[in-house]
């Protein structure tokens, strides 16, 4: 069973740039959720994709956008990067919308904005 | 809007002792999760609680859910050093696919 994999592991960008983070879901999972975790904080829910459709979104501006592909892998895109976007970005996969199912997390992408 | 609060935020305990971490949530939730996170690592799923009175146990950890009180607890029995980590609870607002995490409880078990 292949777990959740994220790429890249680390990334350094400057303010105003754009970034794309990638996530491959665990085998058999059709739901992917993205989180932002600032240092010393709990993860903040960005959005969830289920069968290629966004079905839940947290309090993040539209410059945070996503995509899920037919193989259920996913991308998180962030435009016009700000210093506060520096964080660990976590992807989690689950089955069938995730409600009532455990989420399996990847190791994350550490994004630093200079 | 659902808010999730954990206490204590920091917990230092001796090996062999028992303790409880509390997770309160502000509005109706239809699911409650507990996760463990080691420093510099990702999150590991511990428990999923879906109904009032649900109790789940794994090793020295036991989680319970009281939906009427909007409270979940994570009880640690006879703590060992390997349990040192940050523990998060997360709740999902009923009828949505959102997840709201607490701020975490940083547990340190002293030998």
Interface residues (C-beta under 8 A of the other chain):
Chain A: X33 X35 X41 X42 X43 X44 X45 X48 X50 X55 X56 X57 X58 X90 X92 X97 X98 X99 X100 X101 X102 X103 X104 X105 X106 X107 X108
Chain B: X30 X31 X33 X35 X41 X42 X43 X44 X45 X48 X50 X88 X90 X92 X96 X97 X98 X99 X100 X101 X102 X103 X104
